[in-house]
């Protein structure tokens, strides 16, 4: 997750961070999209659309921030890690690494 990269606001970069976030929040594995969507109180298809690069609305970003302690909209939209607690930074980095190796 690079910082200050103009492409980070691109929907595909946001979608990638949402996949990392979901993997972190659910521990990964099969069916985790559906489990995470249910946890958020939305339809699994809607979450799948966000992970595929559909624009993430502000209300959904706020819902994510309220659901996951320490998460920031700066990380969701811009990839900026500096506002995240150190523990969450590490855990998201571990989730990112697990997704890239799996």
N, C-alpha and C positions, 0 to 999 in steps of 0.2 A: 504494500500500500504506500505508494509514493505521495509525497507532499507537494503542494503547489504545482501540480501537473494540470494544465488546462483541460486535458481529456478526462479528468476525474469526475467532472460534472456530466459527462456523457452517460446516457441511459444504460449502456452496456457495462460501464464501470460501476454504476450504482447497483445494477442487477448482480454483478459479481460480489459486491459487498453484502447484498441481501442474502445471497447463498451462504456466504461465510457466517453471517449473523444467525441464520436458521440452523446451520450445522452446529454452531456453538450452543445455541439455545436448546437444541434437541439431542445433542450428542451424536448427530449424524444418523446414518443408516437408512434403510428402506422405509418409506412411508413418512419420513420426517416432514415433508412439505405439508401433508395433510394434518399431522399432529400440530405443527406450528400454526397453521391457519386456524385450527380449532382453538388453540391457546389464545390467539389474537381475537377470536370471535368473528372471523371472516370465512368466506367460502374458499376451499382449497384452490379452486380455479382462479380466483382473484389473486391469491398469493403467487401461484404459478405464473401468472401474467407479469407480475413485478419481477420475478426472477428471470423471465425471458426478455426483459428490457422495456416493458410498457412503463410510461411515466409514473413515478411514485407521488401520489398526492400528499399535500401537507398534512392532512388529517391522519393519514396512515403513518407518516414519519413521526408525528406526535404520539400516536398510539404505541409505536415501537419504543420510543424514548420512555414512555410511562411504564411500559411492560418490562424493560430490561434495565435494571439499575446501572447507572453510570454511562449509559449510551447517550450519544449526542447527535443532533442533526448534522453537525459539521462532519462527523465521521460518515454518516449515511450518504450525504450529498457530495461532500468534498474529499472524503478520504483522510481528513485531518485527525490524527491520533492524539495531538497534544492536549485535548480537553478530556480524554478518557482516563479513568483511574488506571494505574500501572497494571493492576491485576487483570482488568478487562483487556487492556492492550495485549498482554501476554496470551490470554485465552483466545482472543480473536486471531492473533498471529498463529497460534497452534491450530486453530480451526482452518485457517487459510492454508497452512502447510499440509494438513491432513487431506483437504480437498484436492490440492495439486498433486499429491502423491497417490491419491486413490483413484 
